[in-house]
């Protein structure tokens, strides 16, 4: 499973929402994520990819779309 598929799976598990949007579309505007679910998604991303997201990075802008989340993970992992 590639990173994008893993992120989609995490968002689906946390929110229970189907994630059938363009990877660049805002997860917030699409109603898939809200600020409460974002913290749970980030916690799951940390576990899945063995990374630590510092408090300074906890902004909705950095995690607003699937593409942004994947880019963030790849910058931390690779």
MOLINCOR-V182548 format. One line per field, one symbol per residue. psi: psi as a letter, one per 20 degrees, with the letter a starting at -180 (. if undefined). Layout:
# MOLINCOR-V182548
psi = ???
This chain:
# MOLINCOR-V182548
psi = prhghggggggggghjqpnmrphiqphghijhqrhghghhggghggghjlrpoqhiimphhhkirgghggggghhhg.
